[in-house]
Amino acid sequence: MTHADIEITADLVRDLLREQHPDLADLAIREVAGGWGNQMWRLGTDLAVRMQRMDPTPEFQLNERRWLPVLAPRLPLPVPTPVRSGEPSARFPKHWTVMTWVPGDPLDRSSISRGDHAAGTLAGFLRALHVPAPADAPVRGDRGGHPKTCADGFDRLFHAVVPDGLADDVRTVWDDAVAAPEWEGPPLWMHGDLHPANVVVSDGTLSGVIDFGDMSAGDPAWDLAAAWVILPAGAASRFFDAYAQADAGTIRRARGLAAMKSLFLLLMGRNGDLGLPGGKPGWGPAGRAALDRVLRG
């Protein structure tokens, strides 16, 4: 059995807690739906256990352990903060982390009804996050750069799932992003993976941001794509007005990246419908709705 084949169960989580954090071992444990690189288990009412599953290296969890305690105090929305470290052992040869639980419903299983409020909330969160990152901040080769650096990835998604009748319009948005000027500022802190499964909603608006495994330094346009990927129709302009730090070139790059992220959601949804590993059946409609918002501008 390879490490990726290890079945993560509530009994395994409890055994690991007994070995390394026995004071937490008697708390209730409940599996949390979703997750791919990591599997989440609710621990009591205020904590969660994040288990490395498909991620090939511990880098992403270690980044969260290192940097979330630095970033969280200045962010205006709740985010998961590491409170205990779980180290590889004979029982489970991967990393795991006990983190604070962020209450709310993931957007891929909920909806935003207060669009203007959510736009202002997301803008305030990203203004607080998007500050110059230190020299030792993580850098990701597959995100954070200019859209032209991921043209091959876009093309693969485009040819796989672009909806009938939309190919020309989607290509126009992407080509405009590729033609946009480079980010000329310092690398900024980014969440790096803002999509409906990585934000939570309460009372019809955004109430938290989760899964910071891809946090890194780079072009903030990667996060600003959330104006179309996360927010409901008509909220993008309100978001950019409130964010107030994006020039025209950055918005062009963000819109193209939003098109690519929408295609990714469509692909994951299709894979889920086909029963393929890692597929997410509910993501297809979210991807199509996001793509429609991108094309409306």
Secondary structure, 3 states (H helix, E strand, C coil): CCHHHCCCCHHHHHHHHHHHCHHHCCCCEEECCCCCCEEEEEECCCEEEEEECCCCCCHHHHHHHHHHHHHHHHCCCCCCCEEEEECCCCCCCCCEEEEECCCCEEHHHCCCCCHHHHHHHHHHHHHHHCCECCCCCCCCCCCCCCHHHHHHHHHHHHHHHCCCCCHHHHHHHHHHHHHCCCCCCCCEEECCCCCHHHEEEECCEEEEECCCCCCEEECCHHHHCHHHHCCCCCCHHHHHHHHCCCCHHHHHHHHHHHHHHHHHHHHHHHHHHCCCCCCCCCHHHHHHHHHHHHHHC
